[in-house]
Amino acid sequence: MRRELVVFLGPSLPLRDAEQILPATYLPPARRGDIPLAVRQGARVICLIDGVFFQDCSVGHREILAAIENKVRMIGSSSMGALRAAELDTLGMEGVGEVYHLYKNGDVESDDEVALIFDPESGTALSVPLVNIRYILKLAAEQGIITGEQKEHLFRTAQLLYFPERTWDRIRELASEKIPVRTLEKFMQYAENGPDLKREDAIRALNYTRVIAEELGIL
């Protein structure tokens, strides 16, 4: 077990895919207290991708700052990691990826943009994070699959849902009255097989973490 190199990972990226990119100690989505424990156990680099939000106490800012004070490289991306990195990058946390930049630039503000529910045993996502919905709508509008007006309606529909209820099936159901059936089905086919921004960012973060680990002689 590479206790010097720790990654907190959940539904953003399957573990088997992550292990192909970076050999590390992989732990479930971080809760309050997990980062200090990793530091005590010898972590020198911590990549925070996934963390709990509303179902438990989330990772605290002071925990991250304490790790940085202990000379631990703290990298954040994709989900909870992106949110914390945007809040703490001026104090030493390193942010990676598009979600981090969305928070950093103020384009996204709410925590629930990256929140979702997932199967605790398999790690499989059971809802779609709003930040992914936002990204897919943008691409679909650029490709002419939906109009700008339809994009805004679909986004508002998703935004008004409580995060565990954000699924493509539910969005289809609620949007069907205002968007023509053929257009909606074409969009849904694209969305359900479309890009996953949080996944892409998790991959970026693991590649970046690998570079850092190699520079420190951990790998």
C-alpha positions as CSV (number, residue, x, y, z in Angstrom):
1,M,0.0,0.0,0.0
2,R,1.4,3.4,-1.0
3,R,0.4,5.3,2.1
4,E,2.6,8.2,1.0
5,L,0.2,8.7,-2.0
6,V,-3.5,8.8,-1.1
7,V,-6.5,9.4,-3.4
8,F,-10.1,9.9,-2.2
9,L,-12.2,8.6,-5.0
10,G,-15.9,7.6,-5.5
11,P,-18.3,8.0,-8.3
12,S,-16.3,10.4,-10.4
13,L,-14.2,7.6,-11.9
14,P,-14.3,3.8,-11.5
15,L,-11.5,2.5,-9.3
16,R,-10.2,0.0,-11.9
17,D,-9.7,2.9,-14.4
18,A,-8.0,5.1,-11.8
19,E,-5.5,2.3,-10.9
20,Q,-4.4,2.1,-14.5
21,I,-3.4,5.7,-14.3
22,L,-1.9,6.0,-10.8
23,P,-0.8,3.4,-8.3
24,A,-1.9,4.8,-4.9
25,T,-3.8,4.1,-1.8
26,Y,-7.4,4.6,-2.9
27,L,-10.0,5.5,-0.2
28,P,-13.7,6.2,-0.4
29,P,-15.1,9.7,-0.7
30,A,-13.6,11.8,2.1
31,R,-15.4,12.6,5.3
32,R,-14.5,15.0,8.1
33,G,-11.4,13.5,9.8
34,D,-10.2,11.4,6.9
35,I,-7.5,13.8,5.7
36,P,-5.9,14.3,9.2
37,L,-5.8,10.5,9.5
38,A,-4.1,10.1,6.1
39,V,-1.5,12.6,7.2
40,R,-0.9,10.8,10.4
41,Q,-0.4,7.6,8.5
42,G,2.3,9.1,6.4
43,A,0.7,10.7,3.3
44,R,2.9,13.1,1.4
45,V,0.6,13.7,-1.5
46,I,-3.2,13.7,-1.2
47,C,-5.5,14.0,-4.2
48,L,-9.0,14.9,-3.1
49,I,-11.5,14.0,-5.9
50,D,-14.7,12.8,-4.2
51,G,-16.0,13.7,-0.7
52,V,-19.3,13.5,1.1
53,F,-21.6,16.5,1.0
54,F,-24.9,16.4,2.8
55,Q,-25.1,12.8,4.1
56,D,-22.2,13.2,6.6
57,C,-19.7,15.9,7.8
58,S,-17.8,17.1,4.8
59,V,-14.0,17.8,4.6
60,G,-13.2,20.9,6.6
61,H,-11.0,23.8,5.3
62,R,-8.9,23.6,8.5
63,E,-8.1,20.0,7.8
64,I,-6.7,20.8,4.4
65,L,-4.7,23.8,5.7
66,A,-3.3,21.7,8.5
67,A,-2.1,19.1,5.9
68,I,-0.5,21.8,3.8
69,E,1.3,23.2,6.9
70,N,2.6,19.6,7.4
71,K,4.2,19.8,3.9
72,V,1.6,17.6,2.3
73,R,0.8,18.4,-1.3
74,M,-3.0,18.8,-1.5
75,I,-4.5,18.4,-5.0
76,G,-8.3,18.9,-5.6
77,S,-10.4,18.2,-8.6
78,S,-13.7,17.1,-10.1
79,S,-16.1,17.2,-7.2
80,M,-15.5,18.1,-3.5
81,G,-11.8,18.5,-4.4
82,A,-12.6,21.1,-7.0
83,L,-14.8,23.0,-4.6
84,R,-12.2,23.0,-1.8
85,A,-9.4,23.9,-4.2
86,A,-11.2,26.9,-5.5
87,E,-11.7,28.1,-1.9
88,L,-8.1,27.4,-0.8
89,D,-5.8,27.7,-3.8
90,T,-4.4,31.0,-2.6
91,L,-3.4,29.1,0.6
92,G,-1.6,26.3,-1.1
93,M,-4.1,23.8,-2.4
94,E,-3.7,22.9,-6.0
95,G,-6.7,22.8,-8.3
96,V,-7.0,20.8,-11.5
97,G,-9.6,20.7,-14.2
98,E,-12.6,22.4,-15.6
99,V,-14.9,22.1,-12.6
100,Y,-12.2,23.7,-10.4
101,H,-12.0,26.6,-12.9
102,L,-15.8,27.0,-13.0
103,Y,-15.8,27.5,-9.2
104,K,-12.7,29.6,-9.3
105,N,-14.1,32.0,-11.9
106,G,-17.5,32.2,-10.2
107,D,-19.4,30.6,-13.1
108,V,-20.6,28.0,-10.6
109,E,-21.2,28.7,-6.9
110,S,-23.5,26.2,-5.3
111,D,-22.1,23.0,-3.6
112,D,-24.9,21.0,-5.1
113,E,-23.6,21.5,-8.7
114,V,-21.2,18.6,-8.0
115,A,-23.4,16.6,-5.6
116,L,-25.0,13.3,-6.5
117,I,-26.1,10.1,-4.9
118,F,-24.3,6.8,-5.5
119,D,-24.4,3.2,-4.5
120,P,-22.0,3.0,-1.5
121,E,-21.0,-0.5,-2.3
122,S,-20.3,-0.3,-6.1
123,G,-19.7,3.5,-6.2
124,T,-22.0,3.7,-9.2
125,A,-23.7,7.2,-9.6
126,L,-27.5,7.1,-9.2
127,S,-28.0,10.7,-10.2
128,V,-26.4,13.2,-12.5
129,P,-24.5,16.2,-11.1
130,L,-25.7,19.6,-12.3
131,V,-22.2,20.5,-13.4
132,N,-22.3,17.6,-15.9
133,I,-25.8,18.6,-17.0
134,R,-24.6,22.2,-17.6
135,Y,-21.6,21.0,-19.7
136,I,-23.7,18.6,-21.8
137,L,-26.3,21.3,-22.5
138,K,-23.6,23.7,-23.6
139,L,-22.2,21.2,-26.1
140,A,-25.6,20.2,-27.3
141,A,-26.5,23.8,-28.0
142,E,-23.2,24.4,-29.8
143,Q,-23.9,21.3,-32.0
144,G,-27.4,22.4,-32.9
145,I,-29.1,19.5,-31.1
146,I,-31.1,22.0,-29.0
147,T,-31.7,25.7,-29.3
148,G,-30.5,28.3,-26.8
149,E,-34.0,28.7,-25.4
150,Q,-34.4,24.9,-25.0
151,K,-31.0,24.7,-23.3
152,E,-32.1,27.3,-20.7
153,H,-35.4,25.5,-20.1
154,L,-33.6,22.2,-19.6
155,F,-31.1,23.7,-17.2
156,R,-33.7,25.4,-15.1
157,T,-35.7,22.1,-15.0
158,A,-32.6,20.3,-13.7
159,Q,-31.6,23.1,-11.3
160,L,-35.0,23.1,-9.6
161,L,-34.7,19.4,-8.7
162,Y,-33.2,18.3,-5.4
163,F,-29.8,16.8,-6.3
164,P,-30.8,13.1,-5.6
165,E,-33.6,13.5,-8.1
166,R,-31.5,14.7,-11.0
167,T,-31.7,11.9,-13.5
168,W,-32.1,12.2,-17.3
169,D,-35.4,10.3,-17.0
170,R,-36.8,12.8,-14.6
171,I,-35.6,15.8,-16.7
172,R,-37.1,14.2,-19.8
173,E,-40.4,13.8,-17.9
174,L,-40.6,17.4,-16.7
175,A,-39.4,19.0,-20.0
176,S,-41.6,17.0,-22.3
177,E,-44.4,19.6,-22.3
178,K,-42.3,22.4,-23.7
179,I,-39.8,20.7,-26.0
180,P,-40.9,18.7,-29.1
181,V,-40.6,14.9,-28.6
182,R,-38.2,14.3,-31.5
183,T,-35.9,17.1,-30.3
184,L,-36.0,15.9,-26.7
185,E,-35.3,12.3,-27.6
186,K,-32.4,13.3,-29.8
187,F,-31.0,15.4,-26.9
188,M,-31.5,12.6,-24.4
189,Q,-29.7,10.1,-26.6
190,Y,-26.8,12.5,-26.8
191,A,-26.9,13.3,-23.0
192,E,-27.1,9.7,-21.8
193,N,-24.0,8.8,-23.9
194,G,-22.3,12.1,-23.8
195,P,-19.2,13.4,-22.1
196,D,-18.7,13.3,-18.3
197,L,-16.9,16.4,-17.1
198,K,-16.3,15.1,-13.6
199,R,-14.7,11.9,-15.0
200,E,-12.5,13.9,-17.4
201,D,-11.3,16.1,-14.5
202,A,-10.6,13.1,-12.3
203,I,-8.4,11.7,-15.0
204,R,-6.6,15.0,-15.4
205,A,-6.0,15.1,-11.6
206,L,-4.6,11.6,-11.4
207,N,-2.2,12.3,-14.3
208,Y,-1.1,15.6,-12.5
209,T,-0.7,13.7,-9.2
210,R,1.4,11.1,-10.9
211,V,3.8,13.8,-12.1
212,I,4.0,15.3,-8.6
213,A,4.6,11.8,-7.0
214,E,7.4,11.1,-9.5
215,E,9.1,14.5,-8.8
216,L,9.0,13.6,-5.0
217,G,10.4,10.2,-5.6
218,I,7.3,8.4,-4.4
219,L,6.8,6.6,-7.7
